[in-house]
Amino acid sequence: MRSPLETLKEFWGFGSFRDPQEAIIQSVMDGRDTLALMPTGGGKSLCYQVPAMAMDGICLVISPLIALMKDQVYHLEKRNIPAKAIYSGMRYREIDMVLDNCIYGNTKLLYLSPERLTTELARERIRKMKVNLIAVDEAHCISQWGYDFRPSYLKIADIRELHPEVPLIALTATATLPVVEDMQEKLLFRNQQVFKSSFARSNLAYVVRQEEDKLNKLLAILDKISGTAIVYAGSRKKTKDLAIFLNRNRISAHYYHAGLNNEIRDKKQQDWLNDQVRVMVCTNAFGMGIDKPDVRLVIHMDLPNSLEAYFQEAGRAGRDRKKAYAVLLYNEKNRSLLEKSHVNSFPSFDEIRRVYRSLGSYLQLATGAGIGKTYDFDLVEFARNFKLNIVIAFSAMKILENAGWFALSESIYVPSSVKITVGKEALYDFQLRNKKYDIIIKTILRMTQGAFGNYVNINERQIARFLKITEKELVDALLKIQQSNILRYRPKKDKPQITFLKERVSTDNLAIDQKLYHFRKERHKEKIAEAINYTQQDICRSRLLLHYFGEKHAEECGICDVCIKNKKTRPDDKKVEMLHNKIQLLLKKENLSIDEMVSSFAPRQEKDILKAVEYLLDEGVLAFESEKLKLVSR
């Protein structure tokens, strides 16, 4: 067993830990269940990756997003750390090989979606693994009190019975006090070991602006604050419109949302990461797991539907600890749309049943079938085919997911693959008889290895370019060859997935927990009210956010828009002290009404006098008696 610091130096090249990383890691290595509450960019991943490498065995990492898992595995492999991920959309043989490597190979971290834990294949293989740690990322997803509840997270605790002696670490950057309690209860913590570093970001200035002309304000902000930026918008269409607007105004920008195919998303993301474009205009599909520390500016063009979501998205600015800005632009129209979205987020039970019935028809799924099956799912096509309101359809799907009927995942990329299904002699005979396909087969065999009897990944664009034909011509040819039973061709996939966790039932037997439905509805309404309240308060933005997350004694940040405004209007300390002294001297002689007190000073000092009186009342120096101010004896 290596020491944590030796492991950190060897694989990550850092000479020391940030506070409280070392204490968290030691807690885990001492075998204690541990909850780590750390701000975005605070280095949560190292809290399980370091002990995973320092101890003998493998760490299981449960993560909610495929993109996040892929990103983590990519960065670990670059550091020569053997890591793998299993997620929906992978083929059985690929999963089988990964799991075997986790038992018999040298894999140190295995990333899994929570849905994968429920499969018998995964459970049996995990039972045989030498597990040294179970890590639950984005652990707030387990709580119904949280903003991003995922019912599949409730199954995570079941895996503990396979390795009851193994410690568990839960990690999140957004948790209110009820969520903190809920996480420990639902994950069956054996002890209460909670590490909480302050969520305060001393370098991040929060700014709220009520603006009717948000487009010109956006330009003004980007002109004033240089550097890389993220602009969040509330719809896919809006991301595209805003990116076009920025480019027309000579600000380089890409737009990004989950509806774009994987290749385009990756290209846009890399352009932004490599500073080839300055601004990424996106929906909330972008940002999770993105490791770009020098983002100077995050702008929200619409009101968020929860403070948790806003805090996490805004926190992607200034992860290098240099000055950065989180700006929220809103107007009354945004407010009314957000309040209206609450209604659409909780459709009636009749509408939910209609969506469920339509889903069965869309997937051609018979009653009693479907359990454990995964299907490609295109929400836009589904809603259009069955004449459903797309917002209501999506909301109904989320409610059905929360009820445990199925699990939805974001779009994933599965590359195309081929397998030669005949022997070499039969293949050679086919090539002699079909000269037009001969060069295609030769090229595939030249560019891949092991295609006889096994699926191998291919890149149609690359092969088509080599053959000097179009990608469509290549795909058509492969489908024709497949008809001759010479090979099997699996086209690439880049669509969201839906996995049925229960068999399809008739709508009469569709059970939805009404108590949970109404609980979630009320919580959603409260969260919208809290988000709106954030824009209305004349209180330090950072202090207000930290108070929401349980930091009751947070200090004013001094750099948000409210603090800056108060600095400009606040009298200097010497002047304040003189006013306080004079007020107290006057009241030593006699009690005075507010009007009498104000009239004792020059007219121009009225506002300062009222503030001074308010402060002295709050501090208990003064009190009212018969509608007059008096000194409180001490």
KOLTILO-765832 format. One record per residue (C-alpha): x negated, z, y. Coordinates in steps of 0.001 Angstrom, whole numbers, plus 524288, in hexadecimal, padded with zeros to 5 digits. Layout:
REM KOLTILO-765832
XZY
...
END
This chain:
REM KOLTILO-765832
800008000080000
7FA967FBEC80D4E
7FCCE803FF81983
806E07FE66822F8
7FC967FC4A82D89
7F3637F52182425
7FEC77EC8881FFC
8027D7E9B682E1D
7F4817E5C28317D
7F2937DD6E82545
7FF0E7D55C825E8
8036D7D5FB8341A
7F6A77D82A83B43
7FBB97E36A843A3
7F3617EF7384606
7FE7F7F91084827
80D237FB07846AD
817537FBD78515A
81EDF808708525D
8264380BF484983
8221B801CA83F3E
817D780A43838AD
82108815EF83706
82BAC80D1383152
8221D806CE827BF
81CE58140782377
82ABB818E08212F
82D6E80D278186B
8209580EB481100
823C481D0880EE7
82FE88186D8079A
83A2381C42811BE
846208145181574
843C08106082385
84BDF80AE782EAD
8443C803D98395A
84AFA8014584656
842277F8CC84EB3
844907EF3D859D5
843CE7E07E85843
8357B7DCD8857D9
831727EAA485427
82B027E68D84752
8356A7EA7A83D6C
830CF7E0E0832EE
823747E750831C1
82A3B7F41182E1A
82D7A7EE81820AD
823697E39081F77
817AA7ECAA820DB
81C067F67C81668
81FFA7EB0880DB3
811E07E64680E2A
80BB57F3C280DB0
812F67F82280169
813017F2A07F3BB
81F257EA8A7F095
828F97E2347F7E0
831BB7E4CF8039B
83FCB7DFED80374
8443B7DBEC81116
852D17DA128136A
855477D17281F36
861F27CB578244A
85D027BE3B82947
856A07B35B8218D
84F427AE7882D86
849C57BC1D82F91
845487BD168216D
83EC37AFB7821C5
837EC7B2FC82E7B
832B67BFEB82936
82DCE7B99D81C97
8272D7AEB682449
81FB67B84B82CEB
81BF57C11382174
816B67B5A181984
80E717B19C8254B
808037BF03823FC
805B27BCC881565
8104B7C691811E9
817F47C1DD805EC
826577C214809EF
8326D7BAE680520
840BA7B9CB808F6
84D247B78980111
859967B321807DB
866187AB888054F
8641479CFC80368
857E879E667FAFA
85893798787ED7B
858E87A0FA7E162
84B7079CBC7DCA7
8454179FC57E9DF
84B6C7AD577E9EC
8472A7AF877DBE2
839097AC1E7DF1A
838B67B4D57EB34
83E257C0737E3A6
8346F7BE567D892
829337BE4F7E264
82E437CB247E7D5
82D7B7D1467DA4A
821487CAF57D4B3
81A5C7C5537E098
8147C7CAE47ECEC
81FFF7C9CF7F664
81FD07D55D7FFCC
82C567D351807A7
8390A7CD61802E1
8434D7CA3A80D31
851617C9CC80872
85EA77C81980EA9
867B07D3B080BD7
870EA7CAB180437
865E07C7587FACB
864AF7D5A47F6B3
872197D5387F04E
86E627CA9E7E670
86B477CEE47D8A5
85F3B7C6237D85A
8593E7CCF77E435
85CDE7DA977DF7A
856CD7D8917D205
84A2C7D32C7D7B5
8493A7DDA77E23A
84A9E7E7DE7D788
83E067E2807D176
836667E1E57DE44
82CBC7EC3B7E28F
833B37EF0C7EF71
82C367F7437F955
835FB7F6D98049C
8439F7F2098083C
844947ED6481664
8519B7EAB181D06
850057E27F8294A
85AAF7E1FC833BA
860357EE1182D0D
86AED7EFC28374C
872427E50082FE7
8764D7EF50825EF
87E9B7F6D682FA9
88CB17F3D683319
889D27FAAC84003
87FA07F05684311
8815E7E354849E0
87CE07DAEC83E75
882EC7E11783261
8805B7D9AF825AC
8876A7DEB28199D
87CC47D9788109C
873CA7E3FC81636
87C3C7EE6580FDC
877257E9C28029A
868EF7EC6E80601
869977FAA3801B7
86CFB7F6177F3DE
85F2B7F0EF7F221
859CF7FEB37F3A1
85ED6802897E63A
855407F8A37E047
849A57FFA67E697
84EA680D267EA8D
84119812707EDBF
83D9A807877F754
83EBA80AAE805F5
8471C802A480F0E
8445C7FF0481D24
84F517FA6782622
84BFB7F3A4832EE
853A67EF7483EE8
852477ED6184D84
860877EFF0850D2
8676E7FC3284C43
870A7805A4852EB
87164813B084DF0
87D0581140844B0
875BA8059D83EEB
8697E80DEF83CB9
8717D81798834B1
878A280CB582D86
86C238059E8298F
86680811A3822F8
8732B814C981BF5
875B3806F5816F9
8679A8050A81279
867D88120F80B03
85C96818468125B
856EC823A480AAD
8518E829DC81705
8537082831825A2
846D88224382A99
84A0E81B2783748
83FC78159084060
844CD810F084D65
83C2180B46857C9
842FB809B6864BD
84A227FCDB8664E
845627FCC887472
83E167F087878A8
8369B7F473884CC
832407E6718876E
83FD17E05288654
848077DF4C892AA
856A57DE2389011
85E5B7D6A589A4C
86D0D7D3F889B3A
872A17C9F18A4A6
880D27C6658A6EF
880157B7E78AA34
88A317AD2E8ABB2
87FBB7A2908AC5C
877D17A67E8A07F
870F37996989EEA
86A26799E88AC0D
867217A8408A9F8
860DB7A4A689CFB
8582279AC28A3DE
8549B7A4988AE6C
850AE7AEE28A450
848847A55889C5E
842177A0B48A8DD
83EDB7AE9A8AD28
83A2F7B3E989FF3
830187AB96898F9
82D487AB3F88A6C
8346D7A93687D9F
843017ABFF87D9F
84EC27AD4D874A4
85C4E7AA25879E8
867A57AEFD8718E
874BF7A7F587261
881BF7AAD386BE3
8843E79DB78652F
87CEC7928D85EC6
881FE788CD868BB
87D7979158873E0
86F8E7920486E85
86EB37833686EB4
874D4781EF87C41
86BAC78C32881F5
85F8B785FB87BE2
86349778B68818E
8659777F1B88ED7
85840785C488EA1
850FE7798088A78
8579F771D38955F
8527277C1C89EA9
8448F77A9B89965
8447F786EC89128
840C97838C8832E
84ADC788D4879A4
84FC47877A86BAC
85D0C78BBC8668D
85EA6792B685994
86A33796E18512B
86DBD79863842D5
874A378B1E8428C
867CF7839284394
8611477F9B83716
8553F7873183284
84B3177CCA83619
84FF777C028442D
850C778AD584588
842DE78C6B84066
83DBC781ED849A9
8445D7880985581
83FB879597851B8
8319F7911E84FFB
831C3789CD85CF9
8362179642863B9
82CBB79F2385C5E
8217D795FB85FCD
825777958B86E3A
828C77870B86DC3
835E478A8E873D2
8380C7961B87CC9
84645799E087A46
84E0479B6486DBA
85C9D79AD587080
8636A7A063864A2
86E6B7A7AC85E2F
86B9E7B4AE8579F
867577ACBF84BA8
859D87AC7C851FC
850287B77A85397
850CF7C00F84782
8430E7C15E84220
83D1A7B87684C7A
82F7D7BD7384F52
82CA57B90285D4C
827A17C46586555
826477BD8187288
834947BADA87597
835B37BE56883F9
844377BC63885B3
850D47BD8087DC9
85D1B7B903884C6
86AF47BAE487FAF
874847B11388577
8803A7B82787F9E
884307C63987D6C
87FD27CB498700C
88A3C7D0DC86707
8826D7DD438646F
877697E4F386A97
870337E4F085D85
86FC07D61385D40
86BCE7D57786B90
861247DFB8869FA
85B377D89685E65
85BA27CB2A864DF
856B37D01587210
84BCE7D74B86AE4
845967CA6186701
83F9A7C9EA87495
832847D04A8776B
82E547D405869C1
8203F7D2E686EAC
823787DEC887738
821857D723883C7
82C077D67588E60
838117CED5889ED
846467CD5088DE9
853737CDD4886F2
85DCD7C7CE88FC6
86C6D7C7BA88D22
874B87BE3589511
883737BFD389486
890017BD9C89C10
89E3E7C17689AB1
8A11A7B57789250
896EB7BA0B88871
89D2D7C76888838
8AADC7C22688555
8A5707B8F787ACC
89E6F7C44987443
8AAC87CC7087430
8B2457C0C986EA9
8A8187BF1C863F4
8AC1A7CC6685EB6
8B98B7C6F985B48
8B3B77BB108546C
8AA137C39184D00
8B5187CA79845CF
8BF277C06784160
8CBB77C4AD83AC4
8CC347C70E82C17
8D4867BABB82A87
8C9D27B2C783142
8BF777B9158289F
8C7367B59281C63
8C8D67A79F82122
8BA277A64282310
8B7727ABE98158A
8C1377A29C80F2B
8BB4D797108168C
8ADA679B2881265
8B17679A7580414
8B6D178CCF80620
8AAE67888A80DF5
8A19F78CB580313
8AB0E788137F871
8AA5B795907F28F
8B49D7996C7E880
8BADD7A6E17E84A
8B2957AFCA7DFC5
8A6197A7E97E200
89A887A8927EB42
894A27B6057E90A
885DA7B5777EAD3
886287A7287EF13
87FB97A23A7FB89
884BD796808031F
8806E78EEB80F1C
889E4791E681A0E
88C2C78A6C826AF
895247927382F75
8979F7876183922
89B9477DE482E62
8A3BE78862827AB
8AB5778BBD8340C
8AD6877D6D83756
8B228779CB829A7
8BC3D784B982964
8BFEE78434837DF
8BB397921283A63
8B6C7797DB84751
8A81B798C1844EE
8A6897A5E984BE5
8B1C07AC0F8444E
8ACD97A5E8837A6
89F497ABAC839B9
8A4E97B90E83D21
8AD907B8E08310A
8A1CA7B55B828B6
89A2B7C0F882E38
8A57F7CA2D82B3D
8A64B7C4EF81D58
8979A7C6AE81C1D
898C27D4C6820E1
8A34A7D6B08168F
899647D2B080C39
89F717C5D4807C1
893737BD8980A78
8869B7BD63811F2
8830F7B3A581C7D
8750F7AFF581F96
86F077A80282A74
86B0979A05827D1
85F4B798E281EE4
8561578DD681BDD
85436789E880DAC
84B3577E0E80C65
84EAD7722780430
84986771D77F64D
848A7768B67EAA1
8466176A687DC0F
842B375F8F7D28F
84BD37614D7C6EC
8458D757A97BD53
8384E756807B6F2
82D1C74E447BC21
82FE2742C17B30D
83E55742037B6CA
83AC0743237C52F
830917383D7C3F2
83AA272FA07BD27
8445C732147C854
839F872E8E7D26A
83703721B07CB78
8457971E287CB6F
84821722A27D963
83D0171DB37E1FF
8440F7215B7EEA1
843DB72FBA7EAA1
8362872F737E4C9
82EF7732007F18B
8384973D387F501
835DD7442A7E80C
8272B741F17E902
826EF7477D7F6D2
82E9C753A37F2E8
82582756127E75B
819AE753F77F017
81E9B75D5C7FA91
8233C768347F165
81E8A76F687E55A
8262E773ED7D97B
8327576BA87DB6D
8340E769357CCCA
83E27773387C870
83D3477B6C7D4DC
8432577A4D7E268
838F2777AC7ECDC
83B45777847FB7C
83A8D76A798029D
83AE476656810DB
8436375A2081222
83EA67572981FE0
8306C7578081BBA
832C874F1C80F9E
83B25745468171E
830AA7440A821A7
826647416B8172A
82F0F73714810CC
832B67312E81E07
841447326481B64
84BE673AAF821CC
84F167484181CF0
85CE4743A88198C
85775738868113A
84F1574246809CA
85A6D74BB580781
8632E74074802C6
8587573C207F957
856C5749E57F3DF
8656174AFE7F187
8653673DEC7EA6C
859C1742297E1D0
8612374EC17DEE3
86C9C746CE7D9BA
86343741467CF77
8604B74F307CAC7
851DB74D9A7CDE7
85122758A17D7AA
859427631C7DE43
859787632E7ED1B
85DB476EE27F530
85F2276B75803AA
85A817756780DAA
8642A77F8581294
8651D7853782022
8724C78BCB820F4
8777B799A782190
87AE579FA381473
886837A74D80F77
885227AF9C8033A
8916B7B4BD7FC93
88FFC7C30A7F8E1
89D597C3877F273
8A57D7B96C7EB67
8AF407B1C07F37B
8BCC77B7E37F37F
8CA097B3867F84E
8CD007B74380662
8D71E7C1168014F
8CC017C86F7FAAD
8C2917C7778061C
8BF287D59E80930
8BA287D912816BA
8B7777E71581A92
8C0AE7E8B382625
8BAB07F5A882A06
8AD387EF5B82AF2
8B30D7E38F8320B
8B9047EC2383CA2
8ACCB7F4A583D70
8A42D7E8A183FA5
8ADEF7E32984974
8ADB97EF9385178
89EE47F06B850E0
89DD17E2408555E
8A6987E52B860F3
89E757F11A8648A
891D37E955863D8
8971F7DEDD86CEE
89B447E97E87681
88D9D7EF82875C1
8873E7E24C87870
890097E00588444
88D997EDEE888FC
87EEA7EB31888C0
880C57E0F089365
889527E9BA89BDC
8810E7F61689CA0
878317F9248A81E
86EF78009C89F1E
8612E7FD4389AB8
863387F26A89094
858BD7F77288769
85DD4805678883B
86BBA800CE8855A
867587F90E87953
85ED38040D8743E
869D780DCE87617
87271804E686DC2
86851805CC862DA
867D8814988637D
85C8E816E186CF1
863F082050875AA
858978242587E72
852C9816C288133
84C648154E88E71
84F3B80A9889845
846E67FE94895C3
844177FBC78A411
843DA7ECF28A1E9
851E37E8B989EB9
85AA67E2F58A940
861C47EFE98AB64
855277F7AE8ACDA
84F817ED8F8B638
85BF87EDE68BE65
85BDC7FCC08BEBB
84DA27FCE78C2EB
8510E7F4598CE85
85C807FCE68D2C1
856C880A3E8CF66
850D9811D28DAE4
84295815B58D956
83FB98230B8D35F
83B31829698E00F
84774825218E738
8501B829F48DC08
8496A837388DC20
84B72838958EAD0
859F88355D8E972
85BA083F348DE5B
854F2849D78E654
85D0C847308F281
869F0847398EAD0
86667854608E4D1
8628785A058F21F
86F9A856058F7DF
8770685C2B8EC8E
86F8B868F18EDC5
8766086AA68FAEF
8840F866CA8F68A
88BBB85EE68EC83
88EC9851068F0D3
8980E8464D8EC87
89260839028E8DA
896AC833548F5F8
890A383EBB8FD59
883F483D258F5E2
8832F82E7C8F8BA
88613830A090733
87A75839F8907F3
8714B82E4B9063E
86F5F8212E90CFF
879F98171A90956
8700B80DED902FF
86CB7818958F905
87A70819BF8F351
877898129F8E681
86B0181A738E42A
871FF827468E729
87CD4824688DD5C
872D28210C8D2D4
86B2F82D768D5CE
87785835D38D4F2
87B5282F3D8C816
86DCF832178C275
86DFF840608C6CC
87BA48421B8C0ED
876FC83C4D8B3F8
86B2B845558B3FF
873C8851388B666
86D6F8544D8C38E
87A79852558CA8B
888978549C8C6AB
89611853258CCA7
89DE385EC78D167
8AAFF85C808D817
8A75284E1D8DA03
89AA9851EE8E0DD
88C93850F08DC6C
8854B85D8E8DA1A
877DB8616B8D525
87792866E58C756
8702B873A58C6AB
86559873B78BC72
END
